[in-house]
Amino acid sequence: MKKKTLMQKKFKACDGLDVEFGCIGGHGRTGTILACLVVLVSGPQMTTAEAVTWVRKHYCPNAVESKSQIWFIDYFRHLSY
């Protein structure tokens, strides 16, 4: 997903509109994108670990399944701020 698309989703979510993401299992890629959205909404003070924890608490305990997905969230976080 492109950063521009994710930013559009962020603005919708901040306006109280529904935002949908999905993949086949609904855990790995979906959780990764949700964690990136959490980073965008929360700002640079939110760490990657905190974003993953938030998604696992509020969406699904199995979200963000691999080290490469955590790496991507961290990479995205650093590109965003």
Buried (B, 14 or more C-beta within 10 A) or exposed (E): EEEEEBEEBBEEBEEEEEBEBEEEEBBBBBBBBBBBBBBBBBEEEBBBEBBBBBBBEEBBEEBBBEEEBBEBBBEBBEEBE
